[in-house]
């Protein structure tokens, strides 16, 4: 043990070995020591050196540590040291590398702050951890071994195992995930960590599952179907929901991993009614002051979890079903309550607006509810108006204004009713001077001095016109009063006036997007736009100029606006027909230059960013230029406008002729379709009439069949009555003949009745034969069991005797039944003979009846005897069951004794092993003593031999015995 004292404790004299040499000696000790205590001390020493000498310990000791995990699993202490050591050399996180084992429980004095390593050192440490992880998982059995160790309940084994597996997943996630995925019950073992009563293991288990479920849909599904949702929601509830600590945050992060981009888990979450359990999370009180940072984080993650379920990137069907569930359970109502509450932190309010946006997006029911929400103000105002006030207020945070714009866009998405309500607030007939409306706020933002408000208001108004031809025409009626004493101008004219004044790029981009959306697919709006003589010259001048990079986007949008005027032109204005506009482009701009300027839009870097997702997310207000829905419009129109500009007048005439021809064909096809529909309707009516007639025919056929059968019955009754009554005017001989005929009919009926009785006897006989067969098989079974069980009690002999007696009774019954069968055959023969002879019928019939009566009596007796035998068999069966129970009890006793015997043998083997170890230790001790004596002799010291010592001890013992005898005397 002096070696370990040198490593762990005091300084020894002489030169000290280097760290690598010490680690090498410790590894040799781990590999060669036969005593568990020596190996345990060596592994403990390696653990203490694993942080300072991470490279050396990982390189030299990893194989030995893995071998310890395989061979010394019975000792939890050494396994815990080995797992901690492996964790120290694999983990890259400096914060997590602190000693969290039982050694860290004792308080430590303050130490000087160590400066953080630079980026290169951290990168080297990360590479080192990745290398050791690769070495550890080279053999997949090592990961399987680690999963097996996690089943141990001992804290010193399970906790380091959880931390080690988490570090492995951080360094080489996909490879470790693959091993766990193919390991039998691998994921299930990790899910059991959530049920551990020790919170530190459960919490680290959450971190482990977070790493396990990253970017692996298969593992995410397995974890979800291992009842993960139920367990995580229970933990969140127990920890206090949004008021809980970091454990709630870990649970929410794990839920996000399971649900994000995983349609199967999302559907399972919805079908399991877990959405309803999310509602209590968002119940906030009236006093919202002093939110803790952890509560803000928790609520932010909860809102993200709601957004994952209704994200626009999900399938439309799944999103719609989740939206319905959120409205039904009241979750949307709760979110709107947070939206209108006071004292809510700004980032939570922003995320709540984004969440409400996606909950109502494309859902008519949710959009209608949101339109009815009022803010708690005096007088009450619609929530939409309050939100728009924040959007056009330049003092509000940028992210909040973006969130309000997104909410307004989602409210109008596929909501023609909402679009009509917004546009109606701008019309002269609906304007209320005493209240602020959404239209007034949008117009105010559209013409304010803040360019961001201009852009947001223009995009919001464009969404009120999206794919709604009616509202585009209605918006043409809007008139604005610009100043006192001047006539009002239309909204369309005011937009073009501001555009021509040369305002900021952001303002002009927003107005151009509004105009493009407004006049696209609306020839009336195109006519109104072209009616202003200044618009086309302004657009051509903007496109033809050579401006800087910042103005290229404006040129492209102007080219798009002019192209829309060409494509959707109905040629109602002579000066601005399609052909004249194309000639104007060719003369002043050039077709190639026009197409090139049009292509500037899609080549802009911000265009591709806006086209990715509907939510407007921009790093700064200056980069807020494109809207997601507008990018779709550009994608649809760019190619069509390019073709329209390059087409000549002859090609257009041909196209118009082709269109007319196609329209004529379409009209003809429509007429034929209408004719086919009418014919289909007539055929359907005729089919229904045929089905009705067929039903009536079947009913009539049934009625006729019934009537025919009734007539036949009446005829038969008439013939019988005619035979019985006869005629009065017939002679005596004929009357006697009639009487004999009636007697023949009566005899025939009696014979039929007799045959029925014989048939009944036959069935009863067959039933008795079946019962006798069952009894015979049961008796044989009982006899064989009684013969095969030599350990049964002595009552078996009596049971066999009773069975033999029962067997004899059954055989006697079989004999009687055979006699009955013979008599029945005789009875049948006599019945046939009776039918052949009329004179003997009555006498034989009476004898047969007597015989049948006798047979019935005997059968009744046999039946009673059979019931008695059944009772006896039942009692014998119960006795047999008792015997089986006694045999089972004896078998269990034997099994218990065998188990105890095996345990005693194991204990005996362990005792023998311990004795052998002790003998080896004694032999070593004797050898050391002998060597020391020999050295003392060599040095000239007088040393007594063992024989002399034994003789002295014997002499001393004899003296003591003599003294005792003297004392007794």
CORJO-V136818 format. One record per helix or strand of 2 or more residues. SS is the DSSP state (H for helix, E for strand). FROM is the first residue (numbers start at 0). TO is the last residue. If there is no record, write none. Layout:
ss->SS from->FROM to->TO
ss->SS from->FROM to->TO
This chain:
ss->H from->1 to->7
ss->H from->18 to->31
ss->H from->35 to->48
ss->H from->53 to->70
ss->H from->75 to->89
ss->H from->101 to->103
ss->H from->118 to->135
ss->H from->139 to->148
ss->H from->154 to->170
ss->H from->172 to->181
ss->H from->185 to->194
ss->H from->198 to->211
ss->H from->216 to->224
ss->H from->227 to->237
ss->H from->240 to->242
ss->H from->245 to->258
ss->H from->262 to->270
ss->H from->275 to->281
ss->H from->292 to->308
ss->H from->315 to->327
ss->H from->330 to->339
ss->H from->345 to->359
ss->H from->363 to->371
ss->E from->373 to->374
ss->E from->380 to->381
ss->H from->382 to->390
ss->H from->397 to->411
ss->H from->415 to->423
ss->H from->427 to->429
ss->H from->437 to->445
ss->H from->450 to->463
ss->H from->468 to->474
ss->E from->478 to->479
ss->E from->488 to->489
ss->H from->490 to->499
ss->H from->504 to->518
ss->H from->522 to->530
ss->H from->532 to->543
ss->H from->548 to->566
ss->H from->573 to->575
ss->H from->577 to->587
ss->H from->590 to->602
ss->H from->604 to->609
ss->H from->620 to->622
ss->H from->627 to->645
ss->H from->648 to->724
ss->H from->731 to->787
ss->H from->794 to->835
ss->H from->840 to->937
ss->H from->945 to->967
